[in-house]
Structure formats: C-alpha cells, structure tokens
Amino acid sequence: MIRGLWDRETVALLLLICLMPLALVWLWFGGPEAWTRLALALVISGAWHLVFMLARAQPPSFAGAITALAVAMLAPEELGLARLILGISFGSVMAELVFGGWGRNVINPATATLAFLGFGFPAAPWPELVLPLAWAAIPAAVLGVTLGLMPGRVIGGALLAALVSWGVGQGTWPAGLAPVLPMAFIVLVLLVCDPVTSASTRPGRWLYGLLYGGLVVLFATGWQGAAPAQIAVSAALFASLAAPMLDEAAISLWRARRRKHLG
C-alpha cells in the first residue's frame, strides 16, 4: 500500500516492534557480544541503504534493522569483521536493494546472508541459542499474526508438519529432530514469516509452511553433523525459493476450478 497509514515503512516498523520480545531476550542473554554484533550489522546494513538512497533517491527502510537483527542472531560465529561485512553486503545488496528495496525483493536478505556465510565458510560454528529465546518467539509470532503482519497459515503449516512427524513416530520425535525444534521456530518467526517473501495465496501459505517444516524434519533426521541453526536456515532458504512456484500452483488450480465451474 502506498497511501494512508499502511505504507511500507509502517509495516516494517510494526514488524520490528513485534520482534522486540525476541530481540530483548537475545540481548539479555548475549551480553556485550550480542550488542556488538547487532551494532555492527546495523551499521553495515544502514551504510548500504544510505548508498542506494544517494544513488537512486530511494529512502532507507526500517526493514534494514530487521535484516540486521536476524543476521546478528543467527550468523555463524568466529567469522571476523571482513567476512561478516562481505556476507551482510551480499545479502542486503543482491537480495534486496538491487530489486528496489524491501517489498520488491523475492528472497529475504537475511536468509541470503546466512546462506552465503554458511555455505561460504563451512568451518565457522553456528550459534547455539538459549531455550528462553524460543519461548520469546511465541509472543513475537502472536503479535505478528494478530496485526496481520505474519501469515498465520505459514505457522500453521509448519506446526502441522511437526505434528505429522510426531504422529509418524507414534508419539515421539524422530531421532535428531527434538534439538532442532526451538531453533526452527525462531527461524520460522525471523525469516520464514517475512510478509514480503513468503507465499501470498492461502493454499500457497499452507504449502509453504508445510514445506519448511518438512525440510526441517528431513534435514534434522538425515543431515549428520549439522547444527540446528544450519538446518533451519537451509530449510528456510529452499522453502523461500519454492514460494513463487507454490503460489503459481495455487493460482493455476483456482483457474482450473473456475473454468470447470463456469464452463
């Protein structure tokens, strides 16, 4: 929307407010190191927004702070300054700003950054976030869904995939899945439920959530030695790449049913 209260920046600011429970808990437990990582991510992301503002007369967006928060929380550790700058620059520029900014991009810039850092520097350890952070993701998700910023069907689809895996295991989680679930829910809220890059149609959102949840189950049970954050981020990346196809399938199905009904 470009008129009235609900413009792009209002949505980005409200989404950032929804993520505050998650951010505050992470900063509380992370201490000075977390504050430093967040400040660095904000500076790098903000610098690229400033460059594109001057080059294209394109205003900076609060969405850059959302990207910085997700990257600071989930990026592999012990990368060093140069690698972190390279990763954030790649994600912000190639996955967002070259498309015209947040709202026109096809993949979440934080997802692109994390995938680039994970695949480019596989020896770097992924963070192990504390369990209270997963609990803090619950009010963030509730706020996002209540305000209409996070697609509830995506969350429902992901939870349905987890319940199916629990039912197939006859009341127990498959081997390797239980340690991944808290991180998978954090990534679901931070990355997968991005209102811009998630699926847009109602069936597509259910399928998108199911695909993300299914990929988490698949990677957790079959990817030996992978960290929970690595598993969840990889699932988010592949699910986001499939989102346009899921929407296209949903629209094609609707058209076929409409032609059959109307003749």
C-alpha positions as CSV (number, residue, x, y, z in Angstrom):
1,M,0.0,0.0,0.0
2,I,1.3,3.5,-0.8
3,R,-1.4,5.7,0.7
4,G,-2.7,6.3,4.2
5,L,-1.3,4.8,7.3
6,W,-0.4,1.4,6.0
7,D,2.6,2.2,3.8
8,R,5.7,0.1,3.5
9,E,7.5,1.7,6.4
10,T,4.6,1.3,8.8
11,V,4.5,-2.4,8.1
12,A,8.3,-2.7,8.6
13,L,8.2,-0.7,11.8
14,L,5.3,-2.7,13.3
15,L,7.1,-5.9,12.3
16,L,10.2,-4.7,14.1
17,I,8.1,-4.0,17.2
18,C,6.7,-7.5,17.0
19,L,10.2,-8.9,17.1
20,M,11.2,-6.9,20.2
21,P,10.5,-9.8,22.7
22,L,12.9,-11.9,20.7
23,A,15.5,-9.2,20.4
24,L,15.4,-8.2,24.0
25,V,15.7,-11.8,25.3
26,W,18.6,-12.4,22.9
27,L,20.4,-9.2,24.0
28,W,19.8,-10.0,27.7
29,F,21.4,-13.5,27.4
30,G,24.0,-12.5,24.8
31,G,25.5,-9.6,26.8
32,P,28.1,-7.2,25.3
33,E,29.0,-9.6,22.4
34,A,25.3,-9.6,21.2
35,W,25.1,-5.8,21.4
36,T,28.4,-5.6,19.4
37,R,27.2,-8.0,16.7
38,L,23.9,-6.1,16.4
39,A,25.5,-2.7,16.2
40,L,27.9,-3.9,13.5
41,A,25.1,-5.5,11.5
42,L,23.0,-2.3,11.8
43,V,26.0,-0.1,10.6
44,I,26.7,-2.3,7.6
45,S,23.1,-2.6,6.6
46,G,22.5,1.1,7.2
47,A,25.5,2.0,5.1
48,W,24.2,0.1,2.1
49,H,20.8,1.7,2.5
50,L,22.5,5.1,2.5
51,V,24.4,4.3,-0.7
52,F,21.3,3.3,-2.5
53,M,19.4,6.3,-1.1
54,L,22.0,8.6,-2.6
55,A,22.3,6.6,-5.9
56,R,18.6,6.1,-6.6
57,A,16.8,8.7,-4.3
58,Q,15.5,5.6,-2.6
59,P,14.6,6.2,1.1
60,P,16.1,3.8,3.7
61,S,13.8,1.4,5.3
62,F,13.2,0.0,8.8
63,A,13.4,-3.4,7.1
64,G,17.2,-3.0,7.2
65,A,17.1,-3.2,11.0
66,I,15.0,-6.4,10.8
67,T,17.7,-7.9,8.5
68,A,20.4,-6.8,10.8
69,L,18.7,-8.4,13.8
70,A,18.2,-11.7,12.1
71,V,21.8,-11.8,10.9
72,A,23.3,-10.8,14.2
73,M,21.3,-13.6,16.0
74,L,21.8,-16.4,13.5
75,A,25.1,-15.8,11.6
76,P,27.9,-18.2,12.2
77,E,30.4,-17.2,14.8
78,E,34.1,-16.5,14.7
79,L,33.9,-15.1,11.2
80,G,35.9,-12.0,11.7
81,L,35.0,-8.5,10.6
82,A,35.8,-8.8,6.9
83,R,33.7,-11.9,6.3
84,L,30.8,-10.6,8.2
85,I,30.9,-7.3,6.2
86,L,31.1,-9.3,3.0
87,G,28.1,-11.6,4.0
88,I,25.8,-8.7,5.1
89,S,26.7,-6.7,2.0
90,F,25.9,-9.6,-0.3
91,G,22.6,-10.3,1.3
92,S,21.5,-6.7,1.6
93,V,22.5,-5.7,-1.9
94,M,21.9,-8.8,-4.0
95,A,18.7,-10.0,-2.3
96,E,17.0,-6.7,-1.6
97,L,18.4,-3.3,-2.7
98,V,19.0,-4.2,-6.3
99,F,15.4,-5.1,-6.7
100,G,14.2,-1.7,-5.4
101,G,14.2,-2.3,-1.7
102,W,12.1,-4.2,0.8
103,G,8.7,-5.0,-0.7
104,R,10.0,-5.8,-4.1
105,N,12.6,-8.4,-3.3
106,V,12.0,-12.1,-4.0
107,I,14.1,-13.6,-1.1
108,N,14.6,-12.5,2.4
109,P,18.0,-10.6,2.6
110,A,18.8,-12.1,6.0
111,T,18.2,-15.6,4.6
112,A,20.5,-14.9,1.7
113,T,23.2,-13.5,4.0
114,L,23.1,-16.5,6.3
115,A,23.1,-19.0,3.5
116,F,26.1,-17.2,1.9
117,L,28.0,-17.2,5.2
118,G,27.1,-20.8,5.9
119,F,28.0,-22.2,2.5
120,G,31.0,-19.9,2.0
121,F,32.6,-20.5,5.4
122,P,31.5,-24.0,6.5
123,A,34.2,-24.3,9.2
124,A,32.7,-21.4,11.2
125,P,30.5,-22.6,14.1
126,W,26.8,-21.8,14.1
127,P,25.4,-20.1,17.3
128,E,23.6,-22.2,19.9
129,L,20.8,-20.0,21.2
130,V,19.3,-20.5,24.6
131,L,15.9,-22.1,25.1
132,P,14.2,-19.0,26.5
133,L,14.7,-17.4,23.1
134,A,12.4,-19.9,21.6
135,W,9.8,-19.1,24.2
136,A,10.2,-15.4,23.4
137,A,9.4,-16.1,19.8
138,I,5.9,-17.1,20.8
139,P,4.7,-13.6,21.7
140,A,6.5,-12.3,18.7
141,A,4.5,-14.7,16.5
142,V,1.3,-13.9,18.3
143,L,1.8,-10.1,17.8
144,G,2.7,-10.6,14.2
145,V,-0.3,-12.7,13.4
146,T,-2.7,-10.5,15.4
147,L,-1.6,-7.4,13.5
148,G,-1.8,-9.2,10.2
149,L,2.0,-8.9,9.5
150,M,3.0,-12.6,9.8
151,P,1.0,-15.2,7.8
152,G,-0.7,-17.4,10.3
153,R,-1.2,-20.2,7.7
154,V,2.5,-20.5,7.3
155,I,3.0,-21.0,11.0
156,G,0.1,-23.4,11.0
157,G,1.6,-25.4,8.1
158,A,5.0,-25.7,9.8
159,L,3.4,-26.8,13.0
160,L,1.3,-29.3,11.1
161,A,4.4,-30.8,9.6
162,A,5.9,-31.2,13.0
163,L,2.8,-32.8,14.3
164,V,2.8,-35.3,11.4
165,S,6.3,-36.3,12.2
166,W,5.4,-36.7,15.8
167,G,2.4,-38.9,14.8
168,V,4.5,-41.0,12.5
169,G,6.9,-41.6,15.3
170,Q,3.9,-42.8,17.4
171,G,4.2,-40.1,20.0
172,T,7.9,-39.5,19.9
173,W,10.0,-37.1,17.8
174,P,12.2,-38.7,15.1
175,A,15.9,-39.0,16.0
176,G,17.7,-35.7,15.8
177,L,14.6,-33.6,15.5
178,A,13.9,-32.6,19.1
179,P,17.1,-30.4,19.5
180,V,16.3,-28.6,16.2
181,L,12.7,-27.6,17.0
182,P,13.5,-24.5,19.2
183,M,15.8,-23.1,16.6
184,A,13.4,-24.0,13.8
185,F,10.7,-22.0,15.5
186,I,13.0,-19.0,15.9
187,V,13.9,-19.1,12.2
188,L,10.2,-19.5,11.3
189,V,9.4,-16.2,13.0
190,L,12.5,-14.3,11.9
191,L,12.9,-15.5,8.3
192,V,10.1,-17.7,7.0
193,C,7.2,-15.5,8.0
194,D,8.6,-12.4,6.2
195,P,5.3,-11.0,4.7
196,V,7.2,-10.0,1.5
197,T,9.0,-13.2,0.5
198,S,6.6,-15.8,1.9
199,A,3.8,-17.3,-0.3
200,S,0.9,-14.9,-0.9
201,T,-2.1,-17.2,-1.7
202,R,-4.0,-19.0,1.1
203,P,-3.2,-22.6,-0.2
204,G,0.3,-21.4,-1.1
205,R,0.9,-20.3,2.5
206,W,-0.2,-23.7,3.9
207,L,2.1,-25.4,1.5
208,Y,4.9,-23.1,2.2
209,G,4.7,-23.7,5.9
210,L,4.4,-27.5,5.3
211,L,7.4,-27.4,3.0
212,Y,9.5,-25.5,5.6
213,G,8.5,-27.9,8.4
214,G,9.1,-30.9,6.1
215,L,12.5,-29.8,5.2
216,V,13.4,-29.2,8.8
217,V,12.4,-32.8,9.6
218,L,14.2,-34.1,6.6
219,F,17.5,-32.3,7.3
220,A,17.3,-33.0,11.1
221,T,17.0,-36.7,10.5
222,G,19.3,-37.1,7.5
223,W,22.0,-34.4,7.8
224,Q,24.6,-35.8,10.0
225,G,26.7,-33.2,12.0
226,A,24.7,-30.2,11.0
227,A,24.0,-27.5,13.7
228,P,20.3,-26.7,14.4
229,A,20.7,-23.1,13.1
230,Q,22.3,-24.5,9.9
231,I,19.4,-26.9,9.4
232,A,16.7,-24.3,10.0
233,V,18.3,-21.6,7.8
234,S,18.9,-24.2,4.9
235,A,15.2,-25.2,5.2
236,A,14.2,-21.5,5.1
237,L,16.3,-20.9,2.0
238,F,14.9,-23.8,0.0
239,A,11.3,-23.1,1.1
240,S,11.6,-19.4,0.1
241,L,12.9,-20.3,-3.3
242,A,9.8,-22.5,-3.8
243,A,7.3,-19.9,-2.6
244,P,6.6,-18.4,-6.1
245,M,6.1,-21.9,-7.5
246,L,3.6,-22.7,-4.7
247,D,1.6,-19.6,-5.4
248,E,1.6,-20.3,-9.1
249,A,0.3,-23.8,-8.5
250,A,-2.4,-22.4,-6.2
251,I,-3.5,-19.8,-8.8
252,S,-3.5,-22.4,-11.6
253,L,-5.6,-24.7,-9.6
254,W,-8.1,-21.9,-8.8
255,R,-8.3,-21.0,-12.5
256,A,-8.9,-24.7,-13.5
257,R,-11.7,-25.0,-10.9
258,R,-13.2,-21.7,-12.0
259,R,-13.2,-22.8,-15.7
260,K,-14.8,-26.0,-14.7
261,H,-17.5,-24.3,-12.7
262,L,-18.3,-21.5,-15.2
263,G,-17.7,-23.6,-18.3
